[in-house]
Amino acid sequence: MIFSILVLILAALMVVLGFIALLKQKTYLDANTGQTTVDVPFAGKMTTNVPALAFVFLGFALAIYDGRKGSAPASPATWTLRGSFAAPQRSNFSWSTGWVELVPTKTHVKLSNNGAFEVTTELEADKFITDAVDELDYTHDLGSSQIDLQQEVQNFDARTNSLIESLDRKTRTIIFKPVSVTFFDQSTN
């Protein structure tokens, strides 16, 4: 980011100096040779006004190059969320009939028969998981569980009660403590 700003400042300076050189020069046409001689301040006499034009064109080229380079999207980086869901003892509970998803992003999910999960998602390299994801949901016919990622990361960073066991920003991995599934009231059926 800082490099882009410096390049744009340099490009603007080159354009301005090139225009100043074009405006300040004195142009003479030699009757014998037909060449144009330019008297450029601080540089002396030069044939044609190529140096001033070069400054202008190089400045524009540098600005366009930096603008195109800066508009390229950041390369994606993979975030991984691991943990497990814990359910009260039920003989008829099958983890595989439920599903895990991150809201609102596309993910790849692995959910094992013991409730362990691994969710991976691609985000721009300069983004943190909570910049793009609101919550992690597990939904099942018998119950559900939601993890508010923003709140859990804030709690973890503040070292207060959090569902996050570990968070590694370098490897982009979050590991959760066992997360309880809240069962729907089956007495109304």
KALINNOR-V145875 format. One record per helix or strand. SS is the DSSP state (2 for helix, 1 for strand). FROM is the first residue (numbers start at 0). TO is the last residue. If there is no record, write none. Layout:
BEGIN
<<SS,FROM,TO> <SS,FROM,TO>>
END
This chain:
BEGIN
<<2,1,23> <1,25,28> <1,35,39> <1,43,46> <2,49,69> <1,75,85> <2,94,96> <1,98,102> <1,107,110> <1,115,123> <2,128,131> <1,134,138> <1,142,147> <2,148,156> <1,163,167> <1,172,175> <1,178,179> <1,181,182> <2,185,187>>
END
